[in-house]
Amino acid sequence: MIKPLQMKVGRLSTALVAVGLMGLGGVAQAAAVYVTTSDGGIWQYDSVADMFSQTSSVTSGVLVATQASYATDQGSTMDLSTGHIYRVTGSGDVVEYATLSGYLANTGGATIATALFTGSTALNGFSYDGNTGGFYGTMPSNGDVRSWASMADVLTNTGTTAAASYGGNLFNLYDPDGTTLIAGGGGVYTAGDEFEGHYYQSAGNGNLEGWATVTLYAASPTNRGTLVGSDTQNVFGGNTTAWGANVDAVAAFAVPEPSVAILGCLGLLGLVRRRR
């Protein structure tokens, strides 16, 4: 026979877990970052700060999958409003995955556009834009930054272009978590100024750089900052040997993940049980 007090604790357990699950969308989030390399490796980093700790010879990430067909990707990103992941392949196709696990295993992908980004419309970076809910990327043909208001606009390449100078960059990345960056000087900042970074690229020399907004990114490279306040080359490209000789990054995207919300609830349940 179940005692009334045990029934109450059971109901409380269910309620607390439910609250924890409902709160995962906005409580205790930490964005992991997945970086694809030019040999098809997919490396997981705990955060953008973890990426900044990489050196030219030693990776700070963990290899979680290898997909040879991803080696020539023009970019990849997660739509944070849906959780769907999009790849722009080397042949300009757009492939959609409903889940992260599908992307990592390259299963269940649907090609939703064919040869869309080729020639003068090719990209060398593609990312979700958390400020607008749209997408943006850079164009190797002229280094300009192109923005799309929605995935529907991406699939018709209906967007706007801002003149810029990023023809050689390796990837674009939006991080929903703000990271305090230190400006190198120039642009809208004085050297040593701190600002919250959300938008990142790796330049062709492998340097990881961050900006506060896409507008500041497009306006000038001098609006950038880094975690340590100085540029460190050959980390994600250039002469890096972090993943092996002649292996560069080709794509990157952030995935918000719940940290300890449920565990916190379970810990509270333990306290309830001990006090009864």
Accessible surface in RSA format (square Angstrom, percent):
REM  Atomic radii and reference values for relative SASA: ProtOr
REM  Chains: A
REM  Algorithm: Lee & Richards
REM  Probe-radius: 1.40
REM  Slices: 20
REM RES _ NUM      All-atoms   Total-Side   Main-Chain    Non-polar    All polar
REM                ABS   REL    ABS   REL    ABS   REL    ABS   REL    ABS   REL
RES MET A   1   225.91 117.0 143.00  94.6  82.90 197.4 119.99 102.0 105.92 140.3
RES ILE A   2   115.39  65.7 104.39  77.8  11.00  26.5 105.40  75.9   9.99  27.1
RES LYS A   3   134.51  65.6 134.06  82.3   0.45   1.1  77.37  69.6  57.14  60.9
RES PRO A   4    91.88  67.0  89.09  81.2   2.79  10.1  91.29  75.4   0.59   3.7
RES LEU A   5    92.63  51.6  89.11  63.8   3.52   8.8  90.26  63.4   2.37   6.4
RES GLN A   6    82.48  46.1  73.49  53.7   8.98  21.4  18.76  39.9  63.72  48.3
RES MET A   7    79.90  41.4  71.41  47.3   8.49  20.2  58.53  49.8  21.37  28.3
RES LYS A   8   132.95  64.9 127.09  78.0   5.86  14.0  72.17  65.0  60.78  64.7
RES VAL A   9    15.48  10.2  14.69  13.3   0.79   1.9  15.45  13.4   0.03   0.1
RES GLY A  10    34.78  42.9   0.00   N/A  34.78  42.9  31.98  87.8   2.79   6.3
RES ARG A  11   154.65  64.9 146.13  74.5   8.53  20.3  63.79  87.2  90.86  55.1
RES LEU A  12    70.55  39.3  66.27  47.4   4.29  10.8  70.04  49.2   0.51   1.4
RES SER A  13    16.12  13.6  15.91  21.2   0.21   0.5  16.12  34.3   0.00   0.0
RES THR A  14    96.10  68.3  89.57  90.8   6.52  15.5  69.02  92.7  27.08  40.9
RES ALA A  15    50.19  46.1  42.60  65.7   7.59  17.3  49.68  70.0   0.51   1.3
RES LEU A  16    30.61  17.0  30.59  21.9   0.02   0.1  30.61  21.5   0.00   0.0
RES VAL A  17    44.82  29.5  44.82  40.6   0.00   0.0  44.82  38.9   0.00   0.0
RES ALA A  18    42.04  38.7  38.15  58.9   3.89   8.8  41.54  58.5   0.50   1.3
RES VAL A  19    86.42  56.9  84.67  76.7   1.74   4.2  84.67  73.6   1.74   4.7
RES GLY A  20     6.05   7.5   0.00   N/A   6.05   7.5   5.98  16.4   0.07   0.2
RES LEU A  21    94.50  52.6  81.42  58.2  13.08  32.9  81.68  57.4  12.82  34.5
RES MET A  22   149.10  77.2 116.80  77.3  32.30  76.9  84.23  71.6  64.87  85.9
RES GLY A  23    22.76  28.1   0.00   N/A  22.76  28.1  22.64  62.1   0.12   0.3
RES LEU A  24    35.05  19.5  33.35  23.9   1.70   4.3  33.38  23.4   1.67   4.5
RES GLY A  25    73.18  90.2   0.00   N/A  73.18  90.2  44.21 121.3  28.98  64.9
RES GLY A  26    67.36  83.1   0.00   N/A  67.36  83.1  31.15  85.5  36.21  81.1
RES VAL A  27    86.09  56.7  83.50  75.6   2.59   6.2  86.07  74.8   0.02   0.0
RES ALA A  28    47.30  43.5  17.99  27.8  29.31  66.7  36.91  52.0  10.39  27.5
RES GLN A  29    55.77  31.2  31.16  22.8  24.61  58.6  23.05  49.1  32.71  24.8
RES ALA A  30    47.59  43.8  45.80  70.7   1.79   4.1  46.56  65.6   1.03   2.7
RES ALA A  31     3.26   3.0   0.66   1.0   2.60   5.9   0.66   0.9   2.60   6.9
RES ALA A  32     3.22   3.0   2.54   3.9   0.68   1.6   2.54   3.6   0.68   1.8
RES VAL A  33     0.06   0.0   0.06   0.1   0.00   0.0   0.06   0.1   0.00   0.0
RES TYR A  34     8.32   3.9   7.79   4.4   0.54   1.4   0.35   0.3   7.97   9.8
RES VAL A  35     0.00   0.0   0.00   0.0   0.00   0.0   0.00   0.0   0.00   0.0
RES THR A  36     0.96   0.7   0.96   1.0   0.00   0.0   0.04   0.1   0.92   1.4
RES THR A  37     0.00   0.0   0.00   0.0   0.00   0.0   0.00   0.0   0.00   0.0
RES SER A  38    44.47  37.6  25.86  34.5  18.61  42.9  23.02  49.0  21.44  30.0
RES ASP A  39    76.22  53.4  55.01  54.8  21.21  50.1  33.74  79.4  42.49  42.4
RES GLY A  40     0.00   0.0   0.00   N/A   0.00   0.0   0.00   0.0   0.00   0.0
RES GLY A  41     3.12   3.8   0.00   N/A   3.12   3.8   3.06   8.4   0.06   0.1
RES ILE A  42     0.02   0.0   0.02   0.0   0.00   0.0   0.02   0.0   0.00   0.0
RES TRP A  43    36.29  14.6  36.29  17.6   0.00   0.0  35.09  18.7   1.19   1.9
RES GLN A  44    50.86  28.4  48.22  35.2   2.64   6.3   4.12   8.8  46.74  35.5
RES TYR A  45     0.17   0.1   0.00   0.0   0.17   0.5   0.17   0.1   0.00   0.0
RES ASP A  46   105.90  74.2  94.93  94.5  10.97  25.9  26.47  62.3  79.43  79.2
RES SER A  47    38.15  32.2  38.04  50.8   0.11   0.3  29.73  63.3   8.42  11.8
RES VAL A  48     1.23   0.8   0.25   0.2   0.98   2.4   0.25   0.2   0.98   2.7
RES ALA A  49    42.52  39.1  38.53  59.5   3.99   9.1  38.65  54.4   3.87  10.3
RES ASP A  50    29.75  20.8  24.39  24.3   5.35  12.7   9.82  23.1  19.93  19.9
RES MET A  51     0.00   0.0   0.00   0.0   0.00   0.0   0.00   0.0   0.00   0.0
RES PHE A  52    34.87  17.4  11.52   7.1  23.35  60.8  13.54   8.2  21.33  61.0
RES SER A  53    70.40  59.5  43.09  57.5  27.30  62.9  49.07 104.5  21.33  29.9
RES GLN A  54     6.14   3.4   0.00   0.0   6.14  14.6   0.65   1.4   5.48   4.2
RES THR A  55    65.05  46.3  63.19  64.1   1.87   4.4  64.09  86.1   0.96   1.5
RES SER A  56    46.82  39.6  44.09  58.8   2.73   6.3  12.19  26.0  34.62  48.5
RES SER A  57    67.95  57.4  53.31  71.1  14.64  33.7  30.88  65.8  37.07  51.9
RES VAL A  58    98.10  64.6  93.78  84.9   4.32  10.4  96.09  83.5   2.02   5.5
RES THR A  59    31.99  22.8  19.14  19.4  12.85  30.6  19.28  25.9  12.71  19.2
RES SER A  60    34.55  29.2  11.00  14.7  23.55  54.2  21.52  45.8  13.02  18.2
RES GLY A  61    10.98  13.5   0.00   N/A  10.98  13.5   0.26   0.7  10.72  24.0
RES VAL A  62    99.56  65.5  96.97  87.8   2.59   6.2  99.56  86.5   0.00   0.0
RES LEU A  63    88.41  49.2  65.78  47.1  22.64  56.9  65.78  46.2  22.64  60.9
RES VAL A  64    60.72  40.0  25.21  22.8  35.50  85.5  33.16  28.8  27.56  74.7
RES ALA A  65    21.33  19.6   9.11  14.1  12.23  27.8  20.98  29.5   0.36   0.9
RES THR A  66    82.58  58.7  58.87  59.7  23.71  56.5  47.54  63.9  35.03  53.0
RES GLN A  67    35.43  19.8  34.55  25.3   0.87   2.1   0.89   1.9  34.54  26.2
RES ALA A  68    85.19  78.3  67.86 104.7  17.33  39.4  69.17  97.4  16.03  42.5
RES SER A  69    65.78  55.6  43.98  58.7  21.80  50.2  54.05 115.1  11.73  16.4
RES TYR A  70     0.00   0.0   0.00   0.0   0.00   0.0   0.00   0.0   0.00   0.0
RES ALA A  71    20.24  18.6  16.75  25.8   3.49   7.9  16.75  23.6   3.49   9.2
RES THR A  72    99.60  70.8  85.10  86.3  14.49  34.5  76.05 102.2  23.54  35.6
RES ASP A  73     6.95   4.9   0.00   0.0   6.95  16.4   0.00   0.0   6.95   6.9
RES GLN A  74    20.26  11.3  15.45  11.3   4.81  11.5  16.18  34.4   4.08   3.1
RES GLY A  75     1.07   1.3   0.00   N/A   1.07   1.3   1.07   2.9   0.00   0.0
RES SER A  76     0.69   0.6   0.32   0.4   0.38   0.9   0.04   0.1   0.65   0.9
RES THR A  77     3.16   2.2   3.16   3.2   0.00   0.0   0.04   0.1   3.12   4.7
RES MET A  78    16.82   8.7  14.87   9.8   1.95   4.6   8.85   7.5   7.97  10.6
RES ASP A  79    12.28   8.6  12.28  12.2   0.00   0.0   0.00   0.0  12.28  12.2
RES LEU A  80    51.54  28.7  21.19  15.2  30.34  76.3  22.91  16.1  28.63  77.0
RES SER A  81    87.95  74.3  46.61  62.2  41.34  95.2  45.71  97.3  42.24  59.2
RES THR A  82    79.31  56.4  47.32  48.0  31.99  76.2  56.95  76.5  22.36  33.8
RES GLY A  83    27.06  33.4   0.00   N/A  27.06  33.4  22.05  60.5   5.01  11.2
RES HIS A  84    57.09  31.2  57.09  39.7   0.00   0.0  34.75  35.8  22.34  26.0
RES ILE A  85     0.00   0.0   0.00   0.0   0.00   0.0   0.00   0.0   0.00   0.0
RES TYR A  86    12.06   5.6  12.06   6.9   0.00   0.0   0.15   0.1  11.90  14.7
RES ARG A  87    12.84   5.4  12.84   6.5   0.00   0.0   0.00   0.0  12.84   7.8
RES VAL A  88     0.01   0.0   0.01   0.0   0.00   0.0   0.01   0.0   0.00   0.0
RES THR A  89    16.60  11.8  16.60  16.8   0.00   0.0  16.60  22.3   0.00   0.0
RES GLY A  90    38.19  47.1   0.00   N/A  38.19  47.1  10.40  28.5  27.79  62.2
RES SER A  91    69.87  59.0  55.44  74.0  14.43  33.2  53.17 113.2  16.70  23.4
RES GLY A  92     0.00   0.0   0.00   N/A   0.00   0.0   0.00   0.0   0.00   0.0
RES ASP A  93    29.21  20.5  29.21  29.1   0.00   0.0   0.16   0.4  29.05  29.0
RES VAL A  94     0.00   0.0   0.00   0.0   0.00   0.0   0.00   0.0   0.00   0.0
RES VAL A  95    14.84   9.8  14.84  13.4   0.00   0.0  14.84  12.9   0.00   0.0
RES GLU A  96    38.60  22.2  36.69  27.8   1.92   4.6   6.79  13.1  31.81  26.0
RES TYR A  97     1.88   0.9   1.59   0.9   0.29   0.8   0.66   0.5   1.22   1.5
RES ALA A  98    66.56  61.2  50.91  78.6  15.65  35.6  51.12  72.0  15.44  40.9
RES THR A  99    70.59  50.2  66.83  67.7   3.76   9.0  62.03  83.3   8.56  12.9
RES LEU A 100    36.45  20.3  32.21  23.0   4.23  10.6  32.21  22.6   4.23  11.4
RES SER A 101    77.05  65.1  69.11  92.2   7.94  18.3  51.05 108.7  26.00  36.4
RES GLY A 102     9.10  11.2   0.00   N/A   9.10  11.2   8.96  24.6   0.14   0.3
RES TYR A 103     0.26   0.1   0.26   0.1   0.00   0.0   0.00   0.0   0.26   0.3
RES LEU A 104    36.53  20.3  34.84  24.9   1.69   4.3  35.05  24.6   1.48   4.0
RES ALA A 105    53.88  49.5  36.53  56.4  17.35  39.5  42.68  60.1  11.21  29.7
RES ASN A 106    58.11  40.1  39.34  38.0  18.77  45.2   2.12   5.1  55.99  54.1
RES THR A 107    82.26  58.5  74.48  75.5   7.79  18.6  63.77  85.7  18.49  28.0
RES GLY A 108    76.39  94.2   0.00   N/A  76.39  94.2  44.06 120.9  32.33  72.4
RES GLY A 109    38.56  47.6   0.00   N/A  38.56  47.6   3.86  10.6  34.70  77.7
RES ALA A 110    51.72  47.6  46.27  71.4   5.45  12.4  51.72  72.8   0.00   0.0
RES THR A 111    79.41  56.5  47.04  47.7  32.37  77.1  22.74  30.5  56.67  85.7
RES ILE A 112    59.52  33.9  31.11  23.2  28.41  68.5  38.62  27.8  20.91  56.7
RES ALA A 113    15.79  14.5   5.93   9.1   9.86  22.4  15.39  21.7   0.40   1.1
RES THR A 114   105.69  75.2  81.79  82.9  23.90  57.0  59.61  80.1  46.08  69.7
RES ALA A 115    54.97  50.5  41.57  64.2  13.40  30.5  41.57  58.5  13.40  35.5
RES LEU A 116    42.11  23.5  31.80  22.8  10.31  25.9  34.76  24.4   7.36  19.8
RES PHE A 117     0.90   0.5   0.70   0.4   0.21   0.5   0.70   0.4   0.21   0.6
RES THR A 118    62.81  44.7  54.23  55.0   8.57  20.4  33.70  45.3  29.11  44.0
RES GLY A 119    64.40  79.4   0.00   N/A  64.40  79.4  45.99 126.2  18.41  41.2
RES SER A 120    82.14  69.4  69.63  92.9  12.51  28.8  44.99  95.8  37.15  52.0
RES THR A 121    43.99  31.3  42.59  43.2   1.41   3.4  40.17  54.0   3.82   5.8
RES ALA A 122    20.31  18.7  19.96  30.8   0.35   0.8  19.96  28.1   0.35   0.9
RES LEU A 123     6.86   3.8   0.81   0.6   6.05  15.2   0.81   0.6   6.05  16.3
RES ASN A 124    23.69  16.3  19.88  19.2   3.81   9.2  21.73  52.3   1.96   1.9
RES GLY A 125     0.17   0.2   0.00   N/A   0.17   0.2   0.17   0.5   0.00   0.0
RES PHE A 126     1.18   0.6   0.02   0.0   1.16   3.0   0.02   0.0   1.16   3.3
RES SER A 127     1.44   1.2   1.44   1.9   0.00   0.0   0.23   0.5   1.21   1.7
RES TYR A 128    18.70   8.7  18.70  10.6   0.00   0.0   5.05   3.8  13.66  16.8
RES ASP A 129     8.47   5.9   8.47   8.4   0.00   0.0   0.35   0.8   8.12   8.1
RES GLY A 130    29.47  36.3   0.00   N/A  29.47  36.3   3.15   8.7  26.32  59.0
RES ASN A 131   101.95  70.3  65.51  63.3  36.44  87.7  21.10  50.8  80.84  78.1
RES THR A 132    98.00  69.7  61.75  62.6  36.25  86.4  66.85  89.8  31.15  47.1
RES GLY A 133    35.14  43.3   0.00   N/A  35.14  43.3  18.72  51.4  16.42  36.8
RES GLY A 134     0.00   0.0   0.00   N/A   0.00   0.0   0.00   0.0   0.00   0.0
RES PHE A 135     2.76   1.4   1.56   1.0   1.20   3.1   1.56   0.9   1.20   3.4
RES TYR A 136     1.11   0.5   1.11   0.6   0.00   0.0   0.03   0.0   1.07   1.3
RES GLY A 137     0.00   0.0   0.00   N/A   0.00   0.0   0.00   0.0   0.00   0.0
RES THR A 138     0.00   0.0   0.00   0.0   0.00   0.0   0.00   0.0   0.00   0.0
RES MET A 139    20.88  10.8  20.88  13.8   0.00   0.0  20.85  17.7   0.03   0.0
RES PRO A 140    55.61  40.5  36.40  33.2  19.21  69.8  36.50  30.1  19.12 118.8
RES SER A 141    69.32  58.6  25.09  33.5  44.23 101.9  35.40  75.4  33.92  47.5
RES ASN A 142    82.55  56.9  55.42  53.6  27.14  65.3  37.78  90.9  44.77  43.3
RES GLY A 143     0.66   0.8   0.00   N/A   0.66   0.8   0.66   1.8   0.00   0.0
RES ASP A 144    22.21  15.6  22.21  22.1   0.00   0.0   0.00   0.0  22.21  22.2
RES VAL A 145     2.58   1.7   1.47   1.3   1.10   2.7   1.47   1.3   1.10   3.0
RES ARG A 146    38.12  16.0  38.12  19.4   0.00   0.0   5.21   7.1  32.91  19.9
RES SER A 147    35.21  29.8  33.39  44.6   1.82   4.2  23.09  49.2  12.12  17.0
RES TRP A 148     4.59   1.8   0.01   0.0   4.58  10.8   2.11   1.1   2.48   4.0
RES ALA A 149    77.80  71.5  53.50  82.6  24.31  55.3  60.79  85.6  17.01  45.1
RES SER A 150    42.23  35.7  39.89  53.2   2.33   5.4  36.33  77.4   5.90   8.3
RES MET A 151    25.94  13.4  22.04  14.6   3.90   9.3  22.04  18.7   3.90   5.2
RES ALA A 152    70.61  64.9  58.31  90.0  12.30  28.0  63.70  89.7   6.91  18.3
RES ASP A 153    39.92  28.0  39.92  39.7   0.00   0.0   0.00   0.0  39.92  39.8
RES VAL A 154     0.02   0.0   0.02   0.0   0.00   0.0   0.02   0.0   0.00   0.0
RES LEU A 155    52.76  29.4  39.02  27.9  13.74  34.5  39.02  27.4  13.74  37.0
RES THR A 156    91.78  65.3  68.02  69.0  23.76  56.6  68.99  92.7  22.79  34.5
RES ASN A 157    31.58  21.8  20.72  20.0  10.87  26.2   6.56  15.8  25.02  24.2
RES THR A 158    81.17  57.7  75.11  76.1   6.06  14.4  62.25  83.6  18.92  28.6
RES GLY A 159    28.13  34.7   0.00   N/A  28.13  34.7   7.29  20.0  20.83  46.7
RES THR A 160   101.96  72.5  95.95  97.3   6.01  14.3  81.88 110.0  20.09  30.4
RES THR A 161    66.05  47.0  29.56  30.0  36.49  87.0  26.54  35.6  39.51  59.7
RES ALA A 162    45.01  41.4  37.94  58.6   7.06  16.1  43.97  61.9   1.04   2.8
RES ALA A 163    90.08  82.8  65.47 101.0  24.60  56.0  66.20  93.2  23.88  63.3
RES ALA A 164    23.58  21.7   0.20   0.3  23.39  53.2  10.83  15.2  12.76  33.8
RES SER A 165    77.78  65.7  51.50  68.7  26.28  60.5  48.24 102.7  29.54  41.4
RES TYR A 166    10.54   4.9   7.00   4.0   3.54   9.2  10.54   7.9   0.00   0.0
RES GLY A 167    29.65  36.6   0.00   N/A  29.65  36.6  14.97  41.1  14.68  32.9
RES GLY A 168    51.75  63.8   0.00   N/A  51.75  63.8  37.49 102.9  14.27  32.0
RES ASN A 169     7.28   5.0   1.12   1.1   6.16  14.8   1.33   3.2   5.95   5.8
RES LEU A 170    34.04  19.0  27.02  19.3   7.02  17.6  29.84  21.0   4.20  11.3
RES PHE A 171     0.89   0.4   0.89   0.5   0.00   0.0   0.89   0.5   0.00   0.0
RES ASN A 172     1.60   1.1   0.54   0.5   1.06   2.5   0.00   0.0   1.60   1.5
RES LEU A 173     0.52   0.3   0.30   0.2   0.22   0.6   0.52   0.4   0.00   0.0
RES TYR A 174    28.33  13.2  22.79  13.0   5.54  14.4   3.23   2.4  25.10  30.9
RES ASP A 175     3.60   2.5   3.60   3.6   0.00   0.0   0.09   0.2   3.51   3.5
RES PRO A 176    41.66  30.4  22.99  21.0  18.66  67.8  23.06  19.0  18.60 115.6
RES ASP A 177    48.85  34.2  44.54  44.3   4.31  10.2  23.76  55.9  25.08  25.0
RES GLY A 178    38.22  47.1   0.00   N/A  38.22  47.1   1.94   5.3  36.28  81.3
RES THR A 179    20.80  14.8  17.33  17.6   3.47   8.3  11.25  15.1   9.55  14.4
RES THR A 180    77.11  54.8  67.73  68.7   9.38  22.4  32.07  43.1  45.04  68.1
RES LEU A 181     0.00   0.0   0.00   0.0   0.00   0.0   0.00   0.0   0.00   0.0
RES ILE A 182    52.84  30.1  52.37  39.0   0.47   1.1  52.37  37.7   0.47   1.3
RES ALA A 183     1.63   1.5   0.00   0.0   1.63   3.7   0.00   0.0   1.63   4.3
RES GLY A 184    53.37  65.8   0.00   N/A  53.37  65.8  27.61  75.8  25.76  57.7
RES GLY A 185    24.86  30.7   0.00   N/A  24.86  30.7   9.51  26.1  15.35  34.4
RES GLY A 186    38.52  47.5   0.00   N/A  38.52  47.5  29.98  82.3   8.54  19.1
RES GLY A 187    52.17  64.3   0.00   N/A  52.17  64.3  15.85  43.5  36.31  81.3
RES VAL A 188    95.20  62.6  58.56  53.0  36.63  88.3  67.91  59.0  27.29  74.0
RES TYR A 189    37.49  17.5  27.79  15.8   9.71  25.3  24.43  18.4  13.06  16.1
RES THR A 190    96.75  68.8  92.10  93.4   4.65  11.1  59.86  80.4  36.89  55.8
RES ALA A 191    67.51  62.1  46.92  72.4  20.59  46.8  47.23  66.5  20.28  53.7
RES GLY A 192    47.01  58.0   0.00   N/A  47.01  58.0  27.50  75.5  19.52  43.7
RES ASP A 193    55.57  38.9  49.94  49.7   5.63  13.3  13.80  32.5  41.77  41.7
RES GLU A 194   123.80  71.1  93.52  70.8  30.27  72.1  23.62  45.7 100.17  81.8
RES PHE A 195    22.05  11.0  11.24   7.0  10.81  28.1  22.05  13.4   0.00   0.0
RES GLU A 196   104.45  60.0  94.56  71.5   9.90  23.6  27.73  53.6  76.72  62.6
RES GLY A 197     0.00   0.0   0.00   N/A   0.00   0.0   0.00   0.0   0.00   0.0
RES HIS A 198    34.72  19.0  34.72  24.1   0.00   0.0  27.08  27.9   7.64   8.9
RES TYR A 199     2.15   1.0   2.15   1.2   0.00   0.0   2.02   1.5   0.12   0.2
RES TYR A 200     1.94   0.9   0.05   0.0   1.89   4.9   0.63   0.5   1.32   1.6
RES GLN A 201     5.88   3.3   5.88   4.3   0.00   0.0   0.00   0.0   5.88   4.5
RES SER A 202     0.00   0.0   0.00   0.0   0.00   0.0   0.00   0.0   0.00   0.0
RES ALA A 203    19.30  17.7  18.69  28.8   0.61   1.4  19.30  27.2   0.00   0.0
RES GLY A 204    36.14  44.6   0.00   N/A  36.14  44.6  18.81  51.6  17.33  38.8
RES ASN A 205    56.99  39.3  47.95  46.3   9.03  21.8  27.49  66.2  29.49  28.5
RES GLY A 206     0.00   0.0   0.00   N/A   0.00   0.0   0.00   0.0   0.00   0.0
RES ASN A 207     3.34   2.3   3.34   3.2   0.00   0.0   0.25   0.6   3.08   3.0
RES LEU A 208     5.47   3.0   3.51   2.5   1.97   4.9   3.51   2.5   1.97   5.3
RES GLU A 209    13.42   7.7  13.42  10.2   0.00   0.0   0.00   0.0  13.42  11.0
RES GLY A 210     0.00   0.0   0.00   N/A   0.00   0.0   0.00   0.0   0.00   0.0
RES TRP A 211     0.32   0.1   0.32   0.2   0.00   0.0   0.32   0.2   0.00   0.0
RES ALA A 212    22.60  20.8  17.63  27.2   4.97  11.3  17.63  24.8   4.97  13.2
RES THR A 213    43.27  30.8  43.27  43.9   0.00   0.0  41.65  55.9   1.62   2.4
RES VAL A 214    20.21  13.3  19.02  17.2   1.19   2.9  19.02  16.5   1.19   3.2
RES THR A 215   106.08  75.4  99.09 100.5   6.99  16.7  68.28  91.7  37.80  57.1
RES LEU A 216    40.45  22.5  40.45  28.9   0.00   0.0  40.45  28.4   0.00   0.0
RES TYR A 217     3.49   1.6   3.49   2.0   0.00   0.0   3.49   2.6   0.00   0.0
RES ALA A 218    11.34  10.4   7.75  12.0   3.58   8.2   7.88  11.1   3.45   9.1
RES ALA A 219    73.87  67.9  33.26  51.3  40.62  92.4  45.63  64.3  28.24  74.8
RES SER A 220    27.38  23.1  26.25  35.0   1.13   2.6  18.30  39.0   9.08  12.7
RES PRO A 221    49.60  36.1  49.60  45.2   0.00   0.0  49.60  41.0   0.00   0.0
RES THR A 222    58.27  41.4  55.13  55.9   3.14   7.5  53.81  72.3   4.47   6.8
RES ASN A 223     3.50   2.4   3.26   3.1   0.24   0.6   0.00   0.0   3.50   3.4
RES ARG A 224    62.34  26.2  62.04  31.6   0.30   0.7   7.36  10.1  54.98  33.3
RES GLY A 225     1.46   1.8   0.00   N/A   1.46   1.8   1.46   4.0   0.00   0.0
RES THR A 226     5.58   4.0   5.34   5.4   0.24   0.6   5.14   6.9   0.44   0.7
RES LEU A 227    57.64  32.1  47.20  33.8  10.44  26.2  47.20  33.1  10.44  28.1
RES VAL A 228    97.48  64.1  72.34  65.5  25.14  60.6  75.76  65.8  21.72  58.9
RES GLY A 229    23.63  29.1   0.00   N/A  23.63  29.1   6.11  16.8  17.52  39.2
RES SER A 230    69.26  58.5  61.49  82.1   7.76  17.9  46.91  99.9  22.35  31.3
RES ASP A 231    69.89  49.0  42.28  42.1  27.61  65.3  15.48  36.4  54.41  54.3
RES THR A 232    69.43  49.4  65.07  66.0   4.37  10.4  51.50  69.2  17.93  27.1
RES GLN A 233   100.17  56.0  88.74  64.9  11.43  27.2  14.51  30.9  85.66  65.0
RES ASN A 234    39.60  27.3  39.60  38.3   0.00   0.0   0.86   2.1  38.73  37.4
RES VAL A 235     6.71   4.4   6.71   6.1   0.00   0.0   6.71   5.8   0.00   0.0
RES PHE A 236     0.04   0.0   0.04   0.0   0.00   0.0   0.04   0.0   0.00   0.0
RES GLY A 237     0.00   0.0   0.00   N/A   0.00   0.0   0.00   0.0   0.00   0.0
RES GLY A 238    39.68  48.9   0.00   N/A  39.68  48.9  18.97  52.1  20.71  46.4
RES ASN A 239   122.51  84.5 104.13 100.6  18.38  44.3  27.78  66.9  94.73  91.6
RES THR A 240     4.00   2.8   0.00   0.0   4.00   9.5   0.00   0.0   4.00   6.0
RES THR A 241    69.77  49.6  60.68  61.5   9.09  21.7  48.62  65.3  21.15  32.0
RES ALA A 242    11.78  10.8   0.00   0.0  11.78  26.8   0.00   0.0  11.78  31.2
RES TRP A 243    23.11   9.3   0.50   0.2  22.60  53.1   5.19   2.8  17.92  29.1
RES GLY A 244    30.30  37.4   0.00   N/A  30.30  37.4  28.65  78.6   1.65   3.7
RES ALA A 245    74.00  68.0  52.65  81.2  21.36  48.6  52.99  74.6  21.02  55.7
RES ASN A 246   144.55  99.7 109.17 105.5  35.38  85.2  36.93  88.9 107.62 104.0
RES VAL A 247    15.69  10.3  15.69  14.2   0.00   0.0  15.69  13.6   0.00   0.0
RES ASP A 248    43.14  30.2  43.04  42.8   0.10   0.2   6.28  14.8  36.86  36.8
RES ALA A 249     1.00   0.9   0.00   0.0   1.00   2.3   0.00   0.0   1.00   2.6
RES VAL A 250    24.44  16.1  20.66  18.7   3.78   9.1  22.89  19.9   1.55   4.2
RES ALA A 251     0.66   0.6   0.13   0.2   0.53   1.2   0.66   0.9   0.00   0.0
RES ALA A 252     1.01   0.9   0.00   0.0   1.01   2.3   0.09   0.1   0.91   2.4
RES PHE A 253     3.10   1.5   1.70   1.1   1.40   3.6   3.10   1.9   0.00   0.0
RES ALA A 254     4.20   3.9   0.26   0.4   3.94   9.0   0.26   0.4   3.94  10.4
RES VAL A 255    11.04   7.3  11.04  10.0   0.00   0.0  11.04   9.6   0.00   0.0
RES PRO A 256    44.64  32.5  29.51  26.9  15.13  55.0  29.51  24.4  15.13  94.0
RES GLU A 257    58.18  33.4  57.68  43.6   0.50   1.2  19.99  38.7  38.19  31.2
RES PRO A 258    72.02  52.5  55.81  50.9  16.22  58.9  55.81  46.1  16.22 100.8
RES SER A 259    59.07  49.9  29.29  39.1  29.77  68.6  32.57  69.4  26.50  37.1
RES VAL A 260    87.76  57.8  86.71  78.5   1.06   2.6  86.87  75.5   0.90   2.4
RES ALA A 261    18.22  16.7   5.20   8.0  13.02  29.6  14.21  20.0   4.01  10.6
RES ILE A 262    59.36  33.8  57.83  43.1   1.54   3.7  57.84  41.6   1.53   4.1
RES LEU A 263   114.04  63.5 107.00  76.5   7.04  17.7 107.29  75.3   6.75  18.2
RES GLY A 264    44.51  54.9   0.00   N/A  44.51  54.9  36.18  99.3   8.34  18.7
RES CYS A 265    18.64  14.1  15.62  17.4   3.02   7.1   1.94   4.9  16.69  18.0
RES LEU A 266    84.61  47.1  76.30  54.6   8.31  20.9  76.60  53.8   8.02  21.6
RES GLY A 267    41.88  51.6   0.00   N/A  41.88  51.6  37.85 103.9   4.03   9.0
RES LEU A 268    83.50  46.5  80.18  57.4   3.32   8.4  81.61  57.3   1.89   5.1
RES LEU A 269     4.91   2.7   4.73   3.4   0.18   0.4   4.78   3.4   0.13   0.3
RES GLY A 270    20.31  25.1   0.00   N/A  20.31  25.1  19.95  54.8   0.36   0.8
RES LEU A 271    88.18  49.1  88.18  63.1   0.00   0.0  88.18  61.9   0.00   0.0
RES VAL A 272    40.81  26.9  35.70  32.3   5.10  12.3  39.07  34.0   1.74   4.7
RES ARG A 273   110.42  46.4 101.83  51.9   8.58  20.4  38.24  52.3  72.18  43.7
RES ARG A 274   173.32  72.8 139.13  70.9  34.19  81.4  76.64 104.7  96.68  58.6
RES ARG A 275   207.60  87.2 173.45  88.4  34.15  81.3  57.24  78.2 150.36  91.1
RES ARG A 276   147.42  61.9  83.40  42.5  64.02 152.4  49.69  67.9  97.73  59.2
END  Absolute sums over single chains surface
CHAIN  1 A    12061.6       8825.1       3236.5       7428.1       4633.5
END  Absolute sums over all chains
TOTAL         12061.6       8825.1       3236.5       7428.1       4633.5
